[in-house]
Amino acid sequence: MPESDQSIGRKILGFFIREDEPGTSATGTVSTGTPPANSPTPGALAAVVPRPPVTPAPNPAPTSPAPGTIDAKFAQHFADVLAQNNPPGPDYFEFRETLRSLSSLGLTEDKQYQAAWASFKALAGTTDVAMITDTANQYVSALSKDRDAFGKSVEAAIAERVGGLQNEQKRLQTENESLAKQLLAIQQQIDANTNRLTAINGEMTEQSGKITQNRQNYNTTFAHFTDQIKGDIAKITQYLK
């Protein structure tokens, strides 16, 4: 019975990743267990990076991206891609499996490859090394195609998320500029009002003085007139009996 893509994927993952291999992602050790039922597509893989929180920090200095690590989810994804492109019959992966089984025998590298080739020839019934290199190149092409699709999805995610933040940044900058102009106009109006209040205080003092003086002049003039009239009345009463 032919193996399923998932079974082949588990096997292929073991060809490239060991559970104790250094450099794996700190968020999860690469496992050769059963992969998720739905392998992530290149477009979905770009979305695994969490959306960064928006903070009020003003214009943080750009930082260099951290060095990459071997990530469990991507390792499983690549294994699934290779499994989906695995042709029937012995090929590069069977050769690599044989090669890996010889790694603990203490052979030199050239002897390991020669022994693996001898074993593979018996298994595949061929003497043509091109069967290995051709299928290996096909796998490289499949992975490169997947990388191109992933790159496009990353660019789309950047355009969506960073572009949205840039639009918000421009909107807030424009709003701040408008508010700054309003604040300037308000401050100018406050200054004008303050100057007018100072002038009003002086005018109130001046007008109050003028009115008080005018009232005093009125009263003095009133007294002048009434005193003369009253004086005449007194004299008339005195002299004209």
C-alpha positions in Angstrom: 0.0 0.0 0.0 1.5 3.4 -1.0 2.4 5.7 1.9 0.3 8.8 2.4 1.8 12.3 2.0 1.7 12.6 5.8 3.7 9.4 6.4 6.2 10.4 3.8 6.3 13.9 5.3 7.2 12.4 8.7 10.0 10.4 7.2 11.3 13.3 5.1 11.3 15.5 8.2 13.5 13.0 9.9 16.0 13.1 7.1 16.7 16.8 7.8 15.8 17.5 11.4 16.8 15.6 14.5 15.0 16.2 17.8 18.3 17.0 19.6 19.6 19.1 16.7 20.9 22.6 17.8 19.5 25.8 16.3 15.8 24.8 16.5 13.2 27.3 17.4 12.9 28.0 21.1 9.1 28.1 20.7 8.9 24.4 20.0 11.2 21.4 19.4 10.9 19.9 16.0 9.1 16.7 16.2 8.7 13.8 13.8 5.3 13.0 15.1 2.0 13.3 13.2 1.8 16.7 11.6 -1.4 18.8 11.6 -4.2 17.6 9.4 -4.0 20.8 7.3 -0.4 21.8 6.4 0.0 25.6 6.2 0.0 27.0 2.7 2.7 29.6 1.8 0.1 32.4 2.0 -0.9 31.3 5.5 2.7 30.9 6.7 3.2 34.7 6.4 0.4 35.3 8.8 2.0 33.3 11.6 4.0 36.3 12.6 1.9 38.0 15.3 0.6 41.5 14.6 2.8 43.8 16.6 1.0 45.8 19.3 0.5 49.5 18.6 2.2 51.7 21.3 2.5 55.4 21.7 6.3 55.3 21.6 7.4 58.1 19.2 9.4 56.9 16.2 11.4 54.0 17.7 14.8 53.5 16.2 14.8 50.7 13.5 16.3 47.5 14.7 18.0 44.7 12.7 15.9 41.5 12.5 17.1 38.7 14.9 19.0 35.8 13.3 16.7 33.1 12.0 16.3 29.7 13.7 15.0 26.4 12.5 11.3 26.6 13.1 9.2 23.6 13.8 6.2 24.8 11.8 8.3 25.6 8.8 10.3 22.4 9.0 7.0 20.5 8.9 5.8 22.6 6.1 8.9 21.9 4.0 8.7 18.2 4.7 5.0 18.3 3.5 6.0 20.1 0.3 8.7 17.6 -0.4 6.3 14.7 0.3 3.8 16.2 -2.1 6.5 16.2 -4.8 7.9 12.8 -4.0 7.7 10.5 -7.1 7.1 6.8 -6.8 10.1 4.5 -6.5 13.6 5.0 -5.0 15.1 8.4 -5.5 17.2 11.0 -3.7 15.4 10.5 -0.4 16.1 6.8 -0.2 19.8 7.6 -1.0 19.8 10.2 1.8 18.1 7.7 4.2 20.8 5.2 3.5 23.5 7.9 3.8 22.2 8.9 7.2 22.2 5.3 8.5 25.9 5.2 7.8 26.8 8.3 9.7 27.5 6.4 13.0 29.9 3.9 11.4 32.9 6.1 11.6 33.5 6.1 7.8 35.0 9.1 6.1 32.6 11.2 4.1 33.7 9.9 0.7 33.3 6.3 2.0 29.9 7.1 3.4 28.7 8.4 0.0 30.2 5.5 -1.9 28.7 2.9 0.5 25.3 4.6 0.3 25.5 4.6 -3.5 26.3 0.9 -3.6 23.3 0.2 -1.4 21.1 2.5 -3.5 22.1 0.9 -6.8 21.0 -2.5 -5.4 17.7 -1.1 -4.2 16.9 1.0 -7.3 18.4 -1.4 -9.9 20.3 1.5 -11.7 23.9 2.6 -12.2 23.0 6.1 -13.2 23.9 8.7 -10.5 21.7 11.2 -12.3 18.7 9.5 -10.8 19.8 10.9 -7.5 20.9 14.4 -8.6 18.0 14.9 -10.9 15.4 14.1 -8.2 17.4 16.2 -5.7 17.3 19.1 -8.0 13.5 18.6 -8.5 13.1 18.9 -4.7 15.2 22.1 -4.6 13.0 23.5 -7.4 9.9 22.6 -5.4 11.2 24.3 -2.3 12.3 27.3 -4.3 8.8 27.7 -5.8 7.3 27.5 -2.3 9.8 30.1 -1.1 8.8 32.4 -3.9 5.1 32.0 -3.0 5.9 32.6 0.6 7.9 35.7 -0.2 5.0 37.2 -2.1 2.7 36.5 0.8 5.1 38.1 3.2 5.3 41.2 1.0 1.5 41.3 0.9 1.3 41.0 4.7 3.9 43.8 5.1 1.9 46.0 2.6 -1.3 45.4 4.5 0.0 45.7 8.1 2.8 48.3 7.7 0.8 50.1 5.0 -2.1 50.4 7.4 0.1 51.7 10.2 1.7 54.2 7.7 -1.8 55.5 6.8 -2.7 55.8 10.5 0.6 57.6 11.1 -0.1 60.1 8.3 -3.6 60.7 9.6 -2.4 61.3 13.1 0.3 63.6 12.0 -2.2 65.6 9.9 -4.6 65.7 12.9 -1.8 66.8 15.2 -0.8 69.6 12.8 -4.4 70.8 12.6 -4.7 70.7 16.4 -1.4 72.6 16.7 -2.8 75.3 14.5 -5.9 75.5 16.5 -3.9 75.7 19.7 -1.8 78.5 18.2 -5.0 80.4 17.2 -6.5 79.8 20.7 -3.3 81.0 22.3 -3.2 84.1 20.1 -6.9 84.8 21.1 -6.0 84.3 24.8 -3.1 86.7 24.4 -5.4 89.2 22.7 -8.0 88.8 25.4 -5.4 89.3 28.1 -4.1 92.5 26.5 -7.7 93.8 26.2 -8.4 92.9 29.9 -5.4 94.9 30.9 -6.5 97.8 28.8 -10.1 97.6 30.2 -8.7 97.8 33.7 -7.0 101.0 32.8 -10.0 102.4 31.0 -12.3 101.5 33.9 -10.0 103.5 36.2 -9.9 106.4 33.8 -13.7 106.4 33.2 -14.4 106.0 36.9 -12.3 109.0 37.6 -13.9 111.1 34.9 -17.4 110.2 36.1 -16.5 110.9 39.7 -15.0 114.2 38.7 -18.0 115.1 36.5 -20.3 114.3 39.4 -18.3 116.5 41.7 -18.4 119.3 39.1 -22.1 118.9 38.7 -22.6 119.1 42.5 -20.4 122.1 42.7 -22.2 123.9 39.9 -25.5 122.8 41.3 -24.6 124.3 44.6 -23.4 127.5 42.9 -26.7 128.0 41.2 -28.9 127.0 44.1 -26.9 129.0 46.6 -27.4 132.2 44.5 -31.1 131.6 44.1 -31.5 130.8 47.7 -29.5 133.9 48.5 -31.8 136.0 46.3 -34.9 134.5 48.0 -33.5 135.4 51.4 -32.8 139.0 50.3 -36.1 139.4 48.6 -37.8 138.2 51.7 -35.7 140.6 53.8 -35.8 143.7 51.7 -39.2 143.6 49.9 -41.7 143.5 52.7 
